[in-house]
């Protein structure tokens, strides 16, 4: 392959990297990660979410499962994301138990970054050298 064409292809692919990241983040299964943690009654930092007032156990945020099914990730600014839920009572839950419950753990964050870096690198190299 001609050197100049390879450089041009590499530059075009480099410009697509933010789109690769967006696709990977949007396709990642955050709902399962967060819902599984909720079932254990845990915050991302490992502490308990809370205890029910009637002494019935740990708050698990999975009462109806709808909140977990409707977890959404949205871009706050380029490559900065936040989580929320589309249920009507989302604001009330956040007020009662905190916004941090909709985050992923530090370990999950590292695993996500590793996954993204590997997939972006694979796609970039495949598209530059194997086309």
CNS distance restraints for C-alpha pairs under 8 A (distance, minus, plus):
assign (resid   1 and name CA) (resid   5 and name CA) 7.27 0.50 0.50
assign (resid   1 and name CA) (resid   6 and name CA) 6.88 0.50 0.50
assign (resid   2 and name CA) (resid   6 and name CA) 6.40 0.50 0.50
assign (resid   3 and name CA) (resid   7 and name CA) 6.36 0.50 0.50
assign (resid   4 and name CA) (resid   8 and name CA) 6.29 0.50 0.50
assign (resid   5 and name CA) (resid   9 and name CA) 6.13 0.50 0.50
assign (resid   6 and name CA) (resid  10 and name CA) 6.09 0.50 0.50
assign (resid   6 and name CA) (resid 128 and name CA) 7.03 0.50 0.50
assign (resid   6 and name CA) (resid 129 and name CA) 7.79 0.50 0.50
assign (resid   7 and name CA) (resid  11 and name CA) 6.18 0.50 0.50
assign (resid   8 and name CA) (resid  12 and name CA) 6.26 0.50 0.50
assign (resid   9 and name CA) (resid  13 and name CA) 6.21 0.50 0.50
assign (resid   9 and name CA) (resid 128 and name CA) 5.85 0.50 0.50
assign (resid  10 and name CA) (resid  14 and name CA) 6.08 0.50 0.50
assign (resid  10 and name CA) (resid 124 and name CA) 7.98 0.50 0.50
assign (resid  10 and name CA) (resid 128 and name CA) 5.54 0.50 0.50
assign (resid  11 and name CA) (resid  15 and name CA) 6.45 0.50 0.50
assign (resid  12 and name CA) (resid  16 and name CA) 6.75 0.50 0.50
assign (resid  13 and name CA) (resid  17 and name CA) 6.71 0.50 0.50
assign (resid  13 and name CA) (resid 124 and name CA) 6.21 0.50 0.50
assign (resid  13 and name CA) (resid 127 and name CA) 7.15 0.50 0.50
assign (resid  13 and name CA) (resid 128 and name CA) 6.94 0.50 0.50
assign (resid  14 and name CA) (resid 124 and name CA) 7.40 0.50 0.50
assign (resid  16 and name CA) (resid  20 and name CA) 6.45 0.50 0.50
assign (resid  17 and name CA) (resid  21 and name CA) 6.32 0.50 0.50
assign (resid  17 and name CA) (resid 120 and name CA) 6.92 0.50 0.50
assign (resid  17 and name CA) (resid 124 and name CA) 7.70 0.50 0.50
assign (resid  18 and name CA) (resid  22 and name CA) 6.29 0.50 0.50
assign (resid  18 and name CA) (resid  79 and name CA) 7.47 0.50 0.50
assign (resid  19 and name CA) (resid  23 and name CA) 6.23 0.50 0.50
assign (resid  20 and name CA) (resid  24 and name CA) 6.26 0.50 0.50
assign (resid  20 and name CA) (resid 120 and name CA) 6.37 0.50 0.50
assign (resid  21 and name CA) (resid  25 and name CA) 6.12 0.50 0.50
assign (resid  21 and name CA) (resid  79 and name CA) 7.58 0.50 0.50
assign (resid  21 and name CA) (resid 116 and name CA) 6.67 0.50 0.50
assign (resid  21 and name CA) (resid 120 and name CA) 7.05 0.50 0.50
assign (resid  22 and name CA) (resid  26 and name CA) 6.10 0.50 0.50
assign (resid  22 and name CA) (resid  79 and name CA) 7.31 0.50 0.50
assign (resid  23 and name CA) (resid  27 and name CA) 6.11 0.50 0.50
assign (resid  24 and name CA) (resid  28 and name CA) 6.07 0.50 0.50
assign (resid  24 and name CA) (resid 116 and name CA) 6.61 0.50 0.50
assign (resid  25 and name CA) (resid 116 and name CA) 7.83 0.50 0.50
assign (resid  26 and name CA) (resid  73 and name CA) 7.17 0.50 0.50
assign (resid  29 and name CA) (resid  33 and name CA) 6.93 0.50 0.50
assign (resid  30 and name CA) (resid  34 and name CA) 6.12 0.50 0.50
assign (resid  30 and name CA) (resid  71 and name CA) 7.94 0.50 0.50
assign (resid  30 and name CA) (resid 104 and name CA) 7.68 0.50 0.50
assign (resid  31 and name CA) (resid  35 and name CA) 5.89 0.50 0.50
assign (resid  31 and name CA) (resid  68 and name CA) 6.24 0.50 0.50
assign (resid  31 and name CA) (resid  69 and name CA) 6.70 0.50 0.50
assign (resid  31 and name CA) (resid  71 and name CA) 5.99 0.50 0.50
assign (resid  32 and name CA) (resid  36 and name CA) 5.87 0.50 0.50
assign (resid  33 and name CA) (resid  37 and name CA) 6.46 0.50 0.50
assign (resid  33 and name CA) (resid 104 and name CA) 7.31 0.50 0.50
assign (resid  34 and name CA) (resid  38 and name CA) 6.25 0.50 0.50
assign (resid  34 and name CA) (resid  68 and name CA) 7.58 0.50 0.50
assign (resid  34 and name CA) (resid 102 and name CA) 6.89 0.50 0.50
assign (resid  34 and name CA) (resid 103 and name CA) 7.33 0.50 0.50
assign (resid  34 and name CA) (resid 104 and name CA) 6.47 0.50 0.50
assign (resid  35 and name CA) (resid  39 and name CA) 6.27 0.50 0.50
assign (resid  35 and name CA) (resid  62 and name CA) 7.26 0.50 0.50
assign (resid  35 and name CA) (resid  68 and name CA) 5.79 0.50 0.50
assign (resid  36 and name CA) (resid  40 and name CA) 6.91 0.50 0.50
assign (resid  37 and name CA) (resid  41 and name CA) 6.62 0.50 0.50
assign (resid  37 and name CA) (resid  42 and name CA) 5.73 0.50 0.50
assign (resid  37 and name CA) (resid  43 and name CA) 7.32 0.50 0.50
assign (resid  37 and name CA) (resid  44 and name CA) 7.74 0.50 0.50
assign (resid  38 and name CA) (resid  42 and name CA) 5.72 0.50 0.50
assign (resid  38 and name CA) (resid  43 and name CA) 7.43 0.50 0.50
assign (resid  38 and name CA) (resid  60 and name CA) 4.84 0.50 0.50
assign (resid  38 and name CA) (resid  61 and name CA) 5.86 0.50 0.50
assign (resid  38 and name CA) (resid  62 and name CA) 6.62 0.50 0.50
assign (resid  39 and name CA) (resid  60 and name CA) 5.30 0.50 0.50
assign (resid  39 and name CA) (resid  61 and name CA) 7.51 0.50 0.50
assign (resid  39 and name CA) (resid  62 and name CA) 6.68 0.50 0.50
assign (resid  40 and name CA) (resid  60 and name CA) 6.53 0.50 0.50
assign (resid  41 and name CA) (resid  48 and name CA) 5.62 0.50 0.50
assign (resid  41 and name CA) (resid  49 and name CA) 5.67 0.50 0.50
assign (resid  41 and name CA) (resid  50 and name CA) 7.52 0.50 0.50
assign (resid  41 and name CA) (resid  58 and name CA) 5.61 0.50 0.50
assign (resid  41 and name CA) (resid  59 and name CA) 5.54 0.50 0.50
assign (resid  41 and name CA) (resid  60 and name CA) 4.26 0.50 0.50
assign (resid  41 and name CA) (resid  61 and name CA) 7.51 0.50 0.50
assign (resid  42 and name CA) (resid  46 and name CA) 5.52 0.50 0.50
assign (resid  42 and name CA) (resid  47 and name CA) 5.59 0.50 0.50
assign (resid  42 and name CA) (resid  48 and name CA) 4.48 0.50 0.50
assign (resid  42 and name CA) (resid  49 and name CA) 5.34 0.50 0.50
assign (resid  42 and name CA) (resid  60 and name CA) 7.38 0.50 0.50
assign (resid  43 and name CA) (resid  47 and name CA) 5.38 0.50 0.50
assign (resid  43 and name CA) (resid  48 and name CA) 5.81 0.50 0.50
assign (resid  43 and name CA) (resid  49 and name CA) 5.46 0.50 0.50
assign (resid  43 and name CA) (resid 100 and name CA) 7.10 0.50 0.50
assign (resid  43 and name CA) (resid 101 and name CA) 5.37 0.50 0.50
assign (resid  44 and name CA) (resid 100 and name CA) 7.09 0.50 0.50
assign (resid  44 and name CA) (resid 101 and name CA) 6.44 0.50 0.50
assign (resid  44 and name CA) (resid 103 and name CA) 6.45 0.50 0.50
assign (resid  44 and name CA) (resid 104 and name CA) 5.78 0.50 0.50
assign (resid  44 and name CA) (resid 105 and name CA) 4.41 0.50 0.50
assign (resid  44 and name CA) (resid 106 and name CA) 7.40 0.50 0.50
assign (resid  45 and name CA) (resid 105 and name CA) 6.37 0.50 0.50
assign (resid  45 and name CA) (resid 106 and name CA) 7.68 0.50 0.50
assign (resid  48 and name CA) (resid  58 and name CA) 7.20 0.50 0.50
assign (resid  48 and name CA) (resid  59 and name CA) 7.84 0.50 0.50
assign (resid  49 and name CA) (resid  58 and name CA) 7.16 0.50 0.50
assign (resid  49 and name CA) (resid  59 and name CA) 5.88 0.50 0.50
assign (resid  49 and name CA) (resid  60 and name CA) 7.08 0.50 0.50
assign (resid  49 and name CA) (resid  97 and name CA) 6.61 0.50 0.50
assign (resid  49 and name CA) (resid 101 and name CA) 7.57 0.50 0.50
assign (resid  50 and name CA) (resid  58 and name CA) 5.77 0.50 0.50
assign (resid  50 and name CA) (resid  59 and name CA) 5.15 0.50 0.50
assign (resid  50 and name CA) (resid  97 and name CA) 7.29 0.50 0.50
assign (resid  51 and name CA) (resid  55 and name CA) 6.77 0.50 0.50
assign (resid  51 and name CA) (resid  56 and name CA) 7.53 0.50 0.50
assign (resid  51 and name CA) (resid  57 and name CA) 5.67 0.50 0.50
assign (resid  51 and name CA) (resid  58 and name CA) 4.42 0.50 0.50
assign (resid  51 and name CA) (resid  59 and name CA) 5.27 0.50 0.50
assign (resid  52 and name CA) (resid  56 and name CA) 5.74 0.50 0.50
assign (resid  52 and name CA) (resid  57 and name CA) 5.87 0.50 0.50
assign (resid  52 and name CA) (resid  58 and name CA) 6.13 0.50 0.50
assign (resid  52 and name CA) (resid  59 and name CA) 5.89 0.50 0.50
assign (resid  61 and name CA) (resid  67 and name CA) 7.81 0.50 0.50
assign (resid  62 and name CA) (resid  66 and name CA) 7.77 0.50 0.50
assign (resid  62 and name CA) (resid  67 and name CA) 7.15 0.50 0.50
assign (resid  62 and name CA) (resid  68 and name CA) 6.77 0.50 0.50
assign (resid  65 and name CA) (resid  69 and name CA) 6.25 0.50 0.50
assign (resid  66 and name CA) (resid  70 and name CA) 6.10 0.50 0.50
assign (resid  66 and name CA) (resid  87 and name CA) 6.97 0.50 0.50
assign (resid  67 and name CA) (resid  71 and name CA) 6.41 0.50 0.50
assign (resid  67 and name CA) (resid  85 and name CA) 5.85 0.50 0.50
assign (resid  67 and name CA) (resid  86 and name CA) 7.02 0.50 0.50
assign (resid  67 and name CA) (resid  87 and name CA) 5.65 0.50 0.50
assign (resid  67 and name CA) (resid  90 and name CA) 7.45 0.50 0.50
assign (resid  68 and name CA) (resid  85 and name CA) 7.24 0.50 0.50
assign (resid  70 and name CA) (resid  85 and name CA) 5.15 0.50 0.50
assign (resid  70 and name CA) (resid  86 and name CA) 5.27 0.50 0.50
assign (resid  70 and name CA) (resid  87 and name CA) 6.72 0.50 0.50
assign (resid  71 and name CA) (resid  83 and name CA) 6.80 0.50 0.50
assign (resid  71 and name CA) (resid  84 and name CA) 5.56 0.50 0.50
assign (resid  71 and name CA) (resid  85 and name CA) 4.22 0.50 0.50
assign (resid  71 and name CA) (resid  86 and name CA) 6.61 0.50 0.50
assign (resid  71 and name CA) (resid 102 and name CA) 7.95 0.50 0.50
assign (resid  72 and name CA) (resid  83 and name CA) 5.58 0.50 0.50
assign (resid  72 and name CA) (resid  84 and name CA) 5.28 0.50 0.50
assign (resid  72 and name CA) (resid  85 and name CA) 5.58 0.50 0.50
assign (resid  72 and name CA) (resid  86 and name CA) 7.12 0.50 0.50
assign (resid  73 and name CA) (resid  81 and name CA) 6.51 0.50 0.50
assign (resid  73 and name CA) (resid  82 and name CA) 5.63 0.50 0.50
assign (resid  73 and name CA) (resid  83 and name CA) 4.52 0.50 0.50
assign (resid  73 and name CA) (resid  84 and name CA) 6.52 0.50 0.50
assign (resid  74 and name CA) (resid  81 and name CA) 5.48 0.50 0.50
assign (resid  74 and name CA) (resid  82 and name CA) 5.56 0.50 0.50
assign (resid  74 and name CA) (resid  83 and name CA) 6.43 0.50 0.50
assign (resid  75 and name CA) (resid  79 and name CA) 6.72 0.50 0.50
assign (resid  75 and name CA) (resid  80 and name CA) 5.70 0.50 0.50
assign (resid  75 and name CA) (resid  81 and name CA) 4.35 0.50 0.50
assign (resid  75 and name CA) (resid  82 and name CA) 6.41 0.50 0.50
assign (resid  76 and name CA) (resid  80 and name CA) 5.49 0.50 0.50
assign (resid  76 and name CA) (resid  81 and name CA) 5.34 0.50 0.50
assign (resid  76 and name CA) (resid  82 and name CA) 6.48 0.50 0.50
assign (resid  77 and name CA) (resid  81 and name CA) 7.19 0.50 0.50
assign (resid  82 and name CA) (resid 103 and name CA) 7.65 0.50 0.50
assign (resid  83 and name CA) (resid 102 and name CA) 5.76 0.50 0.50
assign (resid  83 and name CA) (resid 103 and name CA) 6.44 0.50 0.50
assign (resid  84 and name CA) (resid  90 and name CA) 7.71 0.50 0.50
assign (resid  84 and name CA) (resid 102 and name CA) 6.30 0.50 0.50
assign (resid  85 and name CA) (resid  90 and name CA) 6.08 0.50 0.50
assign (resid  86 and name CA) (resid  90 and name CA) 6.96 0.50 0.50
assign (resid  89 and name CA) (resid  93 and name CA) 6.35 0.50 0.50
assign (resid  90 and name CA) (resid  94 and name CA) 6.20 0.50 0.50
assign (resid  91 and name CA) (resid  95 and name CA) 6.08 0.50 0.50
assign (resid  92 and name CA) (resid  96 and name CA) 6.13 0.50 0.50
assign (resid  93 and name CA) (resid  97 and name CA) 5.84 0.50 0.50
assign (resid  93 and name CA) (resid  98 and name CA) 7.23 0.50 0.50
assign (resid  94 and name CA) (resid  98 and name CA) 4.50 0.50 0.50
assign (resid  94 and name CA) (resid  99 and name CA) 5.00 0.50 0.50
assign (resid  95 and name CA) (resid  99 and name CA) 7.67 0.50 0.50
assign (resid  97 and name CA) (resid 101 and name CA) 7.47 0.50 0.50
assign (resid  99 and name CA) (resid 103 and name CA) 7.73 0.50 0.50
assign (resid 104 and name CA) (resid 108 and name CA) 5.97 0.50 0.50
assign (resid 104 and name CA) (resid 109 and name CA) 6.38 0.50 0.50
assign (resid 105 and name CA) (resid 109 and name CA) 6.12 0.50 0.50
assign (resid 106 and name CA) (resid 110 and name CA) 6.33 0.50 0.50
assign (resid 107 and name CA) (resid 111 and name CA) 6.27 0.50 0.50
assign (resid 108 and name CA) (resid 112 and name CA) 6.01 0.50 0.50
assign (resid 109 and name CA) (resid 113 and name CA) 6.20 0.50 0.50
assign (resid 110 and name CA) (resid 114 and name CA) 6.11 0.50 0.50
assign (resid 111 and name CA) (resid 115 and name CA) 6.08 0.50 0.50
assign (resid 112 and name CA) (resid 116 and name CA) 6.08 0.50 0.50
assign (resid 113 and name CA) (resid 117 and name CA) 6.00 0.50 0.50
assign (resid 114 and name CA) (resid 118 and name CA) 6.14 0.50 0.50
assign (resid 115 and name CA) (resid 119 and name CA) 6.16 0.50 0.50
assign (resid 116 and name CA) (resid 120 and name CA) 5.92 0.50 0.50
assign (resid 117 and name CA) (resid 121 and name CA) 5.99 0.50 0.50
assign (resid 118 and name CA) (resid 122 and name CA) 6.12 0.50 0.50
assign (resid 119 and name CA) (resid 123 and name CA) 6.09 0.50 0.50
assign (resid 120 and name CA) (resid 124 and name CA) 5.97 0.50 0.50
assign (resid 121 and name CA) (resid 125 and name CA) 6.06 0.50 0.50
assign (resid 122 and name CA) (resid 126 and name CA) 5.98 0.50 0.50
assign (resid 123 and name CA) (resid 127 and name CA) 5.97 0.50 0.50
assign (resid 124 and name CA) (resid 128 and name CA) 6.09 0.50 0.50
assign (resid 125 and name CA) (resid 129 and name CA) 5.80 0.50 0.50
assign (resid 125 and name CA) (resid 130 and name CA) 7.40 0.50 0.50
assign (resid 126 and name CA) (resid 130 and name CA) 4.91 0.50 0.50
assign (resid 126 and name CA) (resid 131 and name CA) 6.87 0.50 0.50
assign (resid 127 and name CA) (resid 131 and name CA) 5.63 0.50 0.50
